[in-house]
Each structure stands twice: as C-alpha cells, then as structure tokens.
Amino acid sequence: YDAKGDSTKAFELLNTYFAREVDSNLVAKDFDLQAKLYKKMDQDSLAAIAWEKAVAMDTVENYKLEYMQQMAQMFKENNDRSKEAKWLGKIFETKKDPNNLDLYNWGLAHYAASEFSQADSVFGQYTEKYPDQVYGYYWKAKSLAQIDTTMELGLAVNDYKKVAEIAATDKEKNKSLLIQAYGYLGAYEANVSKDYQAALGWFEKILEVQPDNSDAQKFADILKKWIEEGKGQTKTE
C-alpha cells in the first residue's frame, strides 16, 4: 500500500502488525517503514523515535547510516539544524572511512544552528585531516569570528591568514574568499591592533583582485591619510 501511494492504509496495516507481532520478531526495517510513514503524515517527532529504534537495532553499518541520514535530512528540512548536526556527527563516527564532505556537512549544520564552538571544533578536525584545503580554515575562521564578535581576542585572525594563503594560489577562482579574508584582516589591524600600515596592505590586496571595490578603496584612502598624520602603531607586517 505504501508503494501504491496509500500511506494511510499502509499506516493502518503497519499499526495492526505492531499490535499483533511479538517484540522479539520485530526487525529494524519495521521501524524504518514506520518512520517513513510517520514522516509522510507530518509526525516528525514520532518518525525520529522510530528511526532511533531502527539505528539501535540494526547491526549492518550501511543500514544504520541510511536511517541516520534520513533523520538528518528530515531535521534539515524542518530547519532544526542542531539535531541535524547531532546525527551528521553520529554518521561521521559510525562510518569506517568518513570523508571531507561528511565533516563539512556536520560542521556547517552546527554553524547554521549558531553552535559556533561546536562548528569550530568540527572544522578544526577538517583542517587537521585536509590541511591543504581552504574551506576548513574558512569555516573555522567564520565560526571563531562569531564567537569573538568584537575581534578583541583575535580568535579568527590566524585562520583567515591561512585562508588568504591557500586561496591566493588561484586568485580568480577564490576571489570571494580572498576578499572576505583580506577584509577581516584589514578590519582587525585597523580597529584592534591599530597597525594602519598593515591594515592598508590588506585593503590594497582586495583592490588587486577587485579594483572596483569601493569599500576597500574608501578604507585604503582613510588609512593612507591616518598614516600621513602619524596615527597608529609603527610596526608593519
């Protein structure tokens, strides 16, 4: 009946099955079907409970991963990114050979849930496993910037410098990343360290990749004026 598109009849029959069958004969796929039917009936909290039972019961890794992926996707669709992150984390821990996309999606869900410390932790794992890839450092930097919103602690500085370093190997492809990294670093040097010469250098780098960037030009002009007036620190970078 479910295959024919009659979820209501399928649900009725499945409830009868659960009522009459002894618990010892139930298998994970029974709860998987129950979860899918609950989801079709917009009873997502009950679907999650059924899938959790399926995960706990099944001993086959691929099936467990399938149930967890369905749960993660359901929570994403419901914009419950925190629970999505929870199950993406379990997927990463369950897989024998997880890849960079597993880490990326897990960290991104934490970031979308405003769980920035957890996102930083996940993307920290990403940078350790894939040190030559820019996106681990990029999202780690963005997470730390959300924790250190005033920039006073400089938490995101090193990661944004790493973004700038890696992204510079292909400036055209990574133009957006470079502009964000240069802009953040320029703002940090201008507003926190007060090293206007270093700040000017970062804004000039933006103008190298995007000459018509009016904001960068405006800040560069202001910094040049401040430097001429002898403001700021004397150190340079």
N, C-alpha and C positions, 0 to 999 in steps of 0.2 A: 504493500500500500504506500509506503514512503517513496518507493521508486516510481510509482504511478502519480505521485504528487499529492496524495491524500494524507497529509500529515495528521489530521485529526483522527482518522480511522486507525492509522499506524500507532498513534499515541495511545488510543483506547486499547488496542490489542496488546501493546507492549506492557501497559499497566496490568492487564489481566495476567500476562506471562509472569511479571514480577510478583504478583499476588499469589500465584499458584506454584511457582517453582521454588524448590528449597534453595537456601542461600549457598550451600556448598556446590551447587551446579551452575551458579552464575559465573560468567566469564567477563573479561574486560570489554569485549566488543558489545556486550549487552548494555553496559553503561555508556559506551561511546554512542550507540544509537540513541539511547535515552537523552544524552546531552544534545545531540544534533536536533532531536525533536523539540526539546525544551527551547533551544535557541530559535528554531523556526516559529515557536509560539511566543517569542519575546520574553521568555522567562530565563534570562541570562544567569541570574544568581544560582538557579537550580541546575542549569547547564554546567556551570563551573563545578558544582558539587559532584555531579555525575562524572565529569571528566577527571576530577581529582581521584575518584574511586577507580576509574579505569587506569590512571597512571600508577596508583599504588598496587593494583592487582596484576598488571601485565608484566611479564618478565622479558619481553622482546624489546630491545632498545629502539628499533625503528618505530614500533607501535607507540611506545611511551613518548617518543619525540613528536609523533603525529598528534597525539592528544594535547600535548603541551603547546604545540604550535597553533592548534585550533583555539585553545584558550587565550593565548597571547594575542591572536588576531581578533578575537571577539572583544577583548578588553581595549584593544587599539581602536576598533570601530566605535566603541562606547566612550572613547576619549578618557578611559581610565588608564593613563599611561604608567602609573605606579604599579598596578597589578600586571600590566603588560611587561614591564621591566622585570618584575618578580619571576615570571615564567620564562622570559628570554634568558634570565640568569640561570634558571634550572636547566634549560636546554643546553646552554654552554657547558654547564657542569656535567651533564649526562652524556654528551657526545664524546666518543672516543677520540675523534680528531676534529675539534671545532676549528673554524676558520676566521679570517678577519671580519667577514660580514656578520658572523654571529656576535662578535664583540661590538662591532659598530652599532648594530641594531639595538643591542642591550644598553649600551651607553646612551644612545640617542633617546631611548624611551625614558631613561632616568632624567635626562636633560629636559625633555618635554614635560615631565612631571614636576619640574622645578626641584628635583632632588640632585642638587649640584655637587654635593660632596660624593655621593654615590657615582654620579657621572664621571667626576674627576678620577675616582678610583678605577672605574672600568676602562676609561681611555688611557689611564696610566698603564694598565695591563697591555693595552693596544700598542702603546709606544715601546714597551719592552719587547713585545713579540715582533713588531714590524717597525723598527726604528728608522727605516728609510722612507716610510710613507707619511705624507703630510697630514692626513686627516685625523690621526690620533692626537697629534700635538695641537691641531686646530681646535678640536672639540674639548680637549683638556684645557686649553687656554680660555675658551669661551666659558667653560664651567667655573674656572677659577675667577674669571672676571665677574661672574655673577655673585660669587662669594665675597670678593673684595671690590665692592661696587665703587668705592671712592678712590681706588688704586693706591691707597696709602701704604698697603703692605707689599705691593708689587708682586702679588702672587702669580699673575699671568704673564709677567714680563719674559721669563726665560722660555716659556713655551711659545709665545708669539715670536721671539727671536728665532726659535727653531723653525717655526712656520715660514718666516721670512727667508731663512737659509735654504730650506728644501724647495720652497715654491719658486725661488729665484732661478732654479735650474731650467725652468720653462716659463718665462715671464708672461708670454701670451696666453698660454693655457690656464695659468694660475693667477691671472690678473686680479680677480676679485679677492682671492685670499691675500695676495700681497698688499692690496690697498687697505684691507682691514687690519692686517698685522702692522704695516707701516703707520697707519693712523693711530692705532692703540699705543704703539711705542712712542710716537711723536707726542701724543697727549700726555703720556706718563712723564716723559722728560720735561715737557713744558710746565706741567701742573704740579708734579710731585718732586722730582729731583731738581727742578729749576735749571737744568742744563740746556740752555736755549740753543747752543750750538749743535748739540746732539739732536735736539728736537727738530731743528731746521733740516738737519741731514735726513731725517725720516720723512719729512714732508716733501723734500726735494726728490726722494726716491718715488713717492707717489706720482709726482709730476713727470718722472722719467717714463713710467708705464702708462700714465694717463695725463698728457699735457694740458687737457682742457678741464681738469678737476678744479673748479672754482674755490671750493673749500680749502683744499691744500694750498692753492696759490695765496688765498687770503691769510692763512695761518703763517705761511712762509714769509710773507711781507711784514706781518706783525713781528715775527721773531727777528727778522733782519733789523727792524727798527730798534727792538729791545737790545739786540747785541751791539748796535752802534751806540746806544745810550749807556752801555756798560752794565746792563742788568744781568741777573742770573749768575750761575756758577761759572768758573773759569775753565773747568775741566771739559774735555771734548771726548768724543767717542769715535 
